[in-house]
């Protein structure tokens, strides 16, 4: 686990700071005494970043990853020592409907950020680039290990494969101190994209409505609780050494569920087992089975997930209960 002593007074740039994982990462950095610099694109009422007042406690830069000069100015002006690149277009259906914005944000955005880091690399001790299990694409043998090829075929998957390879390029060709994280599906309080399976299911069940499953419900995934994702990023930055340059690490609790099993577990935890989901069984252009081995992270970084799936879901359900109570009464 990351230590407060390491982070005390450190300037840390976080792209995607107002997103699900970004807001929890910013909170943890503040608690550990770091000085976050946050790139934020949109003003989203109800987001944790605003609700918890993080925007008033950090250096906040408005702009997008697609704008190189915003990134260059940010790094030049604020001189971050650590960079966390979490910003991305993460919604798979939107990527399928309109791939260009996803390619612009995820691919161009990554090379823009890394190029700005290369130009101003003197102060930067390490850069953590958030890739994804989606970068691996479809493989016959699972779990994914870090030596497997990156072969995403669908728009979102392809964008993560490309961004991952670009990060490796900047490490190997230009010597940037880059490491890469590959996680499964994030969940936790603060995700306001209610078309995602966890927050969407919680919201519908709370209203005694039937959860909606876009696919046939048999797709198998890793689900990682947001606090475990934050500990992974912090640990990866703290444990960095030059031998890790360009290396990728999988992070997972190594528990897999298909979508229907996940929905049933949420219903059980909410006491709503009599409400059955709607199975739309639509083609969604997604891989049937994806899950990760975290052996490398355990052995090299000493990292392991602190939350099982059920424990993380219990915390998530409590967060949304408080959130809906607040906003429904507003």
Secondary structure, DSSP 8 states (H G I E B T S, - for coil): ---HHHHTT-EEEEETTTSHHHHHHHHHHHHTT-EEEEEE----TT-HHHHTTGGGTSEEEE--TT-HHHHHHHHHHH--SEEEE------HHHHHH-HHHHHIIIIIHHHHHHHHHHHTGGG--EEEEE--GGGGB--SS-SB-TTS--B--SHHHHHHHHHHHHHHHHHHHH---EEEEEE-EEE-TT---TTSHHHHHHHHHHTT---EESS-S--EEEEEEHHHHHHHHHHHHHT--GGGTT-EEEE----EEEHHHHHHHHHHHTT-TT---EE--------SB--B--HHIIIII----S--HHHHHHHHHHHHHHHHHHHHH-
